[in-house]
Amino acid sequence: MTVALVGYRWDAERSGFFPDIEDAATAEWTGIDLRGDCTVPEGLAVVACSPDALRPGARVLADDVHDDAGWAHPARQRVGNLLGVTLDANRLADVLAELLIGHADDRRADRWNALRPTHRGFYEVWLGGERIVAIPRASGGAFLSENFNTANSTTLGPTYTWTENGSGMQIVSNHVEPSAIAQTDNGARAETDLDSSDMMSIHTLTIGTNTGHGASMACVRWSSSAFTMYGAGRRCINPAGNNLNAGKWVAGVYTSLGNTARTYALGAQRHRCYVSGSSILGHHVASGAETVNHTITATDTAITSGTRAGFHLFANTGVARGQLDNWSAMDLRTGRTIAVHDHAVHRASRW
């Protein structure tokens, strides 16, 4: 069965909304509903059906439900744009798990319902009558996510309360940027605790018109009462900005834990920082790249506690500022506690 992303349409004869495929009321197909409200046609569905049932305009995701071929970055970006999300995964099963785990939100009208665990304690995704994802339920663990989609403001949010340091940041057009150029040290900590001091933090950094004017670091194990934490990312601004760095702040004083040469280009890219015990790991995913393509590791024992996370964002004198978006953080100790919805698979007669 071909897997595709399709819209919805009203079936007057059956008085209901069906995915927009040929003979949806009678054909054999299964689907995942990605609407926030099942009483309206606005929204999309992932369906597995015969390729002959697809109408013009359907976005084919895979030739088979078990297709393991990786998606190139433009394809992943197109799908993410259609759904209003940023996708990290690039294989069908992983993408579906990410959509139903990382981007579901029962509280938002423009997002689909969160998944629920089965009675056996597994988070399962079914499509085409087959289980293609099965993840055991972790006990504990927390996940934080902030997309900064709110009105322009000098107060960060809207999901969490943030404490800032440095010269100031602002939300402009649903992303964070320094409030003025020539600001070299701005940080923000989400004032919500994770469940462990072993954690990761990730965000997207977009560098605009000058590669020297955007830099950020993902920050972990941040103290709730002091400017103390670890970080990884692009610390330096021109002329020494082409490095992936690992470092620490202790009471506001930064110390490098190492760096490795890394050429930064224009566009959206991701920084990640992991800390587990005394090990620190930093990733840079370059603009247009499909997977992590640069890594730095370090070992340090100075900071053993801290259950909050955040980011640093830097600007340089010039005409452009780095823009930060889609921040998240999670525990590593137990893995993320995720939610899976039981209606991940349906036959046509059950819609």
C-alpha positions in Angstrom: 0.0 0.0 0.0 1.2 3.5 -0.9 1.4 6.0 2.0 0.4 9.5 1.3 -0.7 12.8 3.0 -4.1 13.8 1.9 -6.8 16.3 2.8 -10.5 15.7 3.9 -13.8 16.1 2.1 -17.4 15.8 3.0 -19.3 12.8 1.9 -23.0 13.8 1.7 -24.3 10.3 1.2 -22.7 9.0 4.4 -22.9 12.4 6.2 -19.3 12.4 7.3 -15.8 13.6 6.5 -13.5 11.1 4.7 -9.8 11.4 3.6 -9.8 12.7 0.0 -9.2 9.5 -1.9 -11.2 7.7 -4.6 -14.1 5.7 -3.2 -13.1 6.4 0.4 -16.4 5.1 1.8 -15.9 1.7 0.3 -12.2 1.3 -0.6 -9.7 -0.6 1.7 -7.5 1.9 3.4 -6.2 2.8 6.8 -5.3 6.2 8.1 -4.0 8.5 10.8 -6.1 11.6 11.5 -4.0 14.7 11.9 -6.9 17.1 12.5 -7.3 18.9 15.8 -11.1 18.8 15.3 -12.7 15.8 13.5 -15.9 17.8 12.9 -14.3 20.1 10.3 -12.6 19.4 7.0 -9.5 21.5 7.6 -6.5 19.3 8.2 -4.7 16.3 6.8 -4.5 12.6 7.1 -1.8 10.0 6.5 -3.4 7.2 4.6 -2.2 3.8 3.3 -4.1 2.7 0.2 -3.8 1.5 -3.3 -1.9 4.1 -5.4 -4.9 4.0 -7.8 -7.0 5.5 -5.1 -5.0 8.7 -4.7 -6.3 11.8 -6.2 -4.2 14.6 -7.9 -2.6 16.7 -5.2 -1.9 13.8 -2.8 1.6 13.9 -1.3 3.2 10.5 -1.5 5.3 9.8 1.5 6.4 6.2 0.8 5.7 3.3 -1.5 5.0 0.9 1.4 4.3 1.2 5.1 7.7 -0.5 5.8 9.6 1.7 3.4 12.9 2.6 5.1 14.3 4.9 2.5 15.6 8.2 4.0 14.0 11.5 2.9 16.1 14.3 1.5 15.9 17.5 3.5 13.7 19.4 1.0 11.1 16.6 1.1 11.1 16.5 4.9 10.8 20.3 4.9 7.9 20.2 2.5 6.0 17.8 4.7 6.8 19.7 7.8 5.6 23.0 6.2 2.3 21.3 5.2 1.7 20.3 8.8 3.2 23.4 10.4 6.0 21.6 12.2 9.8 21.1 11.9 10.7 17.5 11.4 14.0 15.9 12.5 13.2 12.4 11.5 13.7 11.3 7.8 12.2 7.8 7.6 8.5 7.1 7.4 8.2 5.2 10.7 10.3 7.7 12.6 8.4 10.6 11.0 5.0 9.2 12.1 6.3 8.6 15.6 7.7 12.1 15.8 4.4 13.6 14.6 2.3 11.6 17.1 4.8 12.0 19.9 6.6 15.3 19.5 4.1 17.5 17.8 0.7 16.3 19.1 -1.2 18.6 21.4 -4.7 18.0 22.7 -5.0 21.6 23.7 -4.4 23.2 20.2 -7.0 23.3 17.5 -4.3 23.2 14.8 -2.8 20.0 16.2 -3.9 16.4 16.5 -4.6 14.4 19.6 -1.8 12.9 21.6 -1.3 9.1 21.5 -2.3 6.9 24.5 -0.4 3.8 25.7 -1.9 0.4 25.2 -2.9 -1.9 28.1 0.5 -3.6 27.6 2.3 -0.4 28.3 3.5 0.2 24.7 3.1 3.3 22.5 2.1 1.8 19.1 1.6 3.3 15.7 -0.4 1.2 13.2 -0.8 1.8 9.5 -1.9 -0.5 6.6 -3.1 -3.0 9.2 0.4 -3.5 10.6 2.2 -2.1 13.6 5.1 -0.1 12.4 6.2 1.5 15.6 6.2 0.0 19.1 7.9 2.0 22.0 7.8 0.8 25.6 6.4 3.3 28.0 9.0 4.9 30.2 8.3 5.6 33.8 9.0 9.3 34.5 10.9 11.6 32.3 9.8 15.0 31.1 9.7 16.9 27.8 9.6 20.6 27.3 8.8 22.4 24.0 8.5 26.0 23.1 7.9 27.4 19.6 7.6 31.1 20.5 4.5 31.4 18.4 3.0 34.5 20.0 2.7 38.2 19.5 5.8 40.3 19.2 7.1 40.9 22.7 10.1 41.5 24.9 8.8 38.7 27.1 9.6 35.2 26.0 6.9 32.5 25.9 4.1 31.6 25.5 4.4 28.1 27.0 6.9 28.6 29.8 8.2 31.4 32.0 11.7 32.4 31.0 14.5 34.1 32.9 16.9 36.1 30.7 20.4 37.2 31.1 22.4 39.7 29.1 21.4 42.6 27.0 17.9 41.5 26.1 15.9 39.3 23.6 12.6 39.6 21.9 10.0 37.6 20.0 9.6 38.9 16.4 7.5 37.0 13.9 7.4 33.8 16.0 11.1 33.5 16.7 13.6 34.8 19.3 16.3 37.3 18.4 18.6 39.7 20.2 16.8 43.0 20.8 19.6 44.9 19.3 22.7 44.1 17.2 26.2 44.1 18.8 24.9 42.0 21.7 27.3 39.2 22.4 25.9 37.3 25.4 22.2 36.7 25.8 20.8 33.6 27.5 17.3 32.3 28.6 16.4 29.6 31.0 13.0 27.9 31.0 11.7 28.0 34.6 10.3 24.5 34.5 12.3 21.5 36.0 13.1 18.3 34.1 13.1 15.2 36.2 16.9 14.6 36.0 20.2 16.4 35.7 20.9 14.1 32.7 19.2 15.8 29.8 19.3 17.3 26.3 18.4 20.6 24.8 17.8 21.4 21.1 16.8 24.4 19.0 16.9 25.8 15.5 19.2 28.7 14.6 18.6 30.6 11.4 21.5 32.7 10.1 20.2 35.4 7.8 22.2 37.6 5.5 25.7 37.3 7.0 27.3 34.1 8.3 29.1 36.1 11.0 26.0 37.5 12.6 24.3 34.5 14.1 25.4 32.1 16.9 23.7 30.1 19.6 24.4 27.4 22.2 22.0 24.8 23.5 22.2 24.8 27.3 21.7 22.0 29.8 22.0 21.3 33.6 21.1 24.9 34.3 20.9 25.8 37.9 17.6 27.2 39.1 19.3 29.9 41.2 22.6 30.7 39.4 24.1 31.4 36.0 25.7 27.9 35.9 25.2 25.3 33.2 26.8 23.5 30.2 26.3 24.4 26.6 27.2 23.4 23.1 27.0 25.3 19.8 28.5 28.3 18.1 30.0 30.4 20.8 32.2 32.8 19.0 31.3 35.6 16.6 33.6 36.7 13.7 36.4 36.4 13.1 36.6 33.2 15.1 33.0 32.0 14.7 33.5 28.9 12.6 33.8 26.5 15.5 31.5 24.1 17.2 32.1 24.7 20.9 31.5 22.9 24.2 31.7 25.0 27.4 30.4 25.8 30.8 29.3 28.8 32.8 30.0 28.8 36.5 28.5 31.8 38.3 28.4 33.6 35.0 32.0 32.9 34.0 32.4 31.0 30.8 35.1 28.4 30.3 35.7 26.5 27.1 35.7 22.7 27.2 36.9 22.5 23.6 36.0 23.4 20.1 36.3 21.9 16.6 36.4 23.7 13.3 33.0 24.0 11.7 32.0 26.2 8.7 28.6 27.9 9.3 26.4 28.8 6.3 23.3 30.8 5.9 19.9 29.2 6.7 18.2 27.1 9.4 20.4 24.7 11.3 20.1 22.9 14.7 22.3 22.8 17.8 21.9 20.0 20.4 23.6 19.5 23.7 23.5 16.4 25.8 24.8 15.8 29.3 25.0 12.5 31.1 27.1 12.2 34.2 30.4 13.9 33.4 30.0 13.5 29.6 28.9 16.4 27.4 28.1 15.9 23.7 27.3 18.7 21.2 25.8 18.3 17.7 25.5 20.7 14.8 23.1 19.8 12.0 24.0 22.1 9.1 21.5 24.0 6.9 20.1 21.6 4.3 21.6 18.5 6.0 19.6 15.4 6.7 21.4 14.2 9.8 24.0 15.3 12.4 27.2 16.1 10.5 29.4 17.6 13.2 30.0 16.5 16.8 32.1 17.6 19.8 32.6 15.8 23.1 33.9 16.9 26.4 34.2 15.6 30.0 33.8 17.8 33.1 32.8 17.3 36.7 32.3 20.9 37.8 28.4 20.9 37.5 26.7 17.8 38.9 23.2 19.2 39.5 20.7 21.4 37.7 17.4 20.4 36.3 16.6 23.3 33.9 17.6 24.0 30.4 17.6 26.8 27.9 19.8 28.5 25.3 22.3 31.2 24.6 21.9 33.5 21.6 24.6 35.9 20.3 24.7 38.8 17.9 27.5 40.7 16.3 27.8 44.3 15.0 26.2 44.3 11.5 23.0 44.1 9.7 21.7 40.7 10.7 20.8 38.8 13.9 20.7 35.1 14.6 17.1 33.9 15.0 16.2 31.0 17.3 13.1 28.8 17.2 11.6 25.4 18.1 13.4 24.9 21.4 12.9 21.7 23.3 14.5 19.8 26.2 14.0 16.3 27.7 15.4 13.9 30.3 17.9 11.3 29.3 17.6 9.2 32.4 14.3 7.5 31.5 13.6 8.7 28.0 10.7 10.8 27.2 7.3 9.8 28.5 5.2 9.9 25.4 1.5 9.5 24.6 0.1 7.4 21.8 -3.6 7.5 20.6 -5.5 4.3 20.2 -7.2 5.5 17.0 -4.0 5.4 15.0 -5.4 2.8 12.8 -8.9 2.6 11.3 -10.7 0.7 8.6 -13.0 2.8 6.4 -16.1 1.3 8.1 -15.0 2.6 11.4 -14.6 6.3 10.5 
